[in-house]
Protein backbone atom coordinates (compact mmCIF):
# COMPACT_ATOMS: atom_id res chain seq x y z
CA UNK A 1 0.00 0.00 0.00
CA UNK A 2 1.32 3.45 -0.90
CA UNK A 3 1.46 5.71 2.16
CA UNK A 4 3.07 8.74 0.51
CA UNK A 5 1.70 9.39 -2.97
CA UNK A 6 4.01 12.36 -3.57
CA UNK A 7 7.15 10.23 -3.12
CA UNK A 8 5.56 6.83 -3.82
CA UNK A 9 6.68 5.43 -0.47
CA UNK A 10 5.01 2.17 0.47
CA UNK A 11 4.10 0.89 3.91
CA UNK A 12 6.60 -1.93 3.39
CA UNK A 13 9.42 0.56 2.74
CA UNK A 14 8.53 2.50 5.87
CA UNK A 15 8.33 -0.63 8.01
CA UNK A 16 11.68 -1.77 6.61
CA UNK A 17 13.28 1.57 7.53
CA UNK A 18 11.74 1.44 11.02
CA UNK A 19 12.98 -2.11 11.61
CA UNK A 20 16.66 -1.20 11.16
CA UNK A 21 18.73 -0.86 14.34
CA UNK A 22 19.69 2.68 13.32
CA UNK A 23 16.19 3.38 11.99
CA UNK A 24 14.45 6.75 12.06
CA UNK A 25 13.22 8.29 15.31
CA UNK A 26 10.78 10.80 13.85
CA UNK A 27 8.63 11.34 10.77
CA UNK A 28 11.19 13.64 9.11
CA UNK A 29 13.84 10.93 9.48
CA UNK A 30 11.54 8.35 7.88
CA UNK A 31 11.50 10.47 4.72
CA UNK A 32 15.30 10.75 4.81
CA UNK A 33 15.75 7.01 5.29
CA UNK A 34 13.53 6.45 2.24
CA UNK A 35 15.69 8.86 0.22
CA UNK A 36 13.24 11.72 -0.08
CA UNK A 37 11.71 14.72 1.64
CA UNK A 38 8.13 15.63 2.54
CA UNK A 39 6.18 17.37 -0.21
CA UNK A 40 2.59 18.03 0.88
CA UNK A 41 2.77 16.42 4.34
CA UNK A 42 -0.52 14.60 3.90
CA UNK A 43 1.08 11.29 4.82
CA UNK A 44 2.84 12.52 7.97
CA UNK A 45 0.03 11.29 10.22
CA UNK A 46 0.11 7.79 8.72
CA UNK A 47 3.90 7.68 9.02
CA UNK A 48 3.68 8.85 12.64
CA UNK A 49 1.19 6.07 13.37
CA UNK A 50 3.51 3.44 11.87
CA UNK A 51 6.38 4.88 13.92
CA UNK A 52 4.27 4.73 17.08
CA UNK A 53 3.19 1.15 16.37
CA UNK A 54 6.79 0.09 15.81
CA UNK A 55 7.89 1.66 19.09
CA UNK A 56 5.03 0.00 20.98
CA UNK A 57 5.84 -3.39 19.43
CA UNK A 58 9.48 -3.01 20.44
CA UNK A 59 8.51 -2.17 24.03
CA UNK A 60 6.15 -5.13 24.28
CA UNK A 61 8.77 -7.44 22.80
CA UNK A 62 11.36 -6.36 25.35
CA UNK A 63 8.88 -6.64 28.22
CA UNK A 64 7.79 -10.10 27.11
CA UNK A 65 11.34 -11.36 26.87
CA UNK A 66 12.14 -10.61 30.50
CA UNK A 67 12.22 -13.69 32.66
CA UNK A 68 10.71 -13.86 36.10
CA UNK A 69 13.24 -14.26 38.85
CA UNK A 70 12.39 -16.53 41.75
CA UNK A 71 12.30 -14.69 45.08
N, C-alpha and C positions, 0 to 999 in steps of 0.2 A: 504494500500500500504506500502510495506517495504521501508524505507528510508535508513536504515543502514543494509546492508546485513551481515556485520561482526558480529554485535551484535543482529541482527534480531529485530531492533527497527522499529515500525510502525509509520506512520504519526499520527495516532490516539493517540499513547502513547506520542509522542512529544507534540501534541496540548494539551493533558491533563496536562502534566507537565507545559507547558507555561501558562495554564489558572489558575493555583494555585496562591493565593495571594503572597506566598513566592517563586514563580516559578523562574526558572533560568534566569540570566541576560546575559549570553554569551553561546556560543556553548559548551565550555568545561563543563559548569554547566548543560547543557541539558543532556549530557552523564551521569554525576553524578546522576541527578535526575531520570534517567532511570536505575540506578544501574549498570553502566558499564563505560568503558573508551574507547577513540578512538583507533582504530586498524590501519586502512590504511588511514583514513582521507578523503576518497573519498566522504563521505556524508556530510562533514562539510559545504559545500556551500548550500546544500538543507536545512540543519538545520538552517543555518544563515538566509536563505530566510524566513523560517517559523517564526523564531524569529522576523525578521523585520516586517512581515505581522501582527503578533500579537501585536507588539508595535504600529503600525499604526492604527490598529483597535481600540486599547484602547484609543489612542489620539482622534480619530474621535468620539468615543462613549462619551468621556468626553466633547468634544466641542459641540456635538449635544444635550447634556443634560442641557447645560446652558440656562437659561431663559433670555429673553430680559427684560431689566428694562426700564420702561417708564421714559422719561426725564422730 
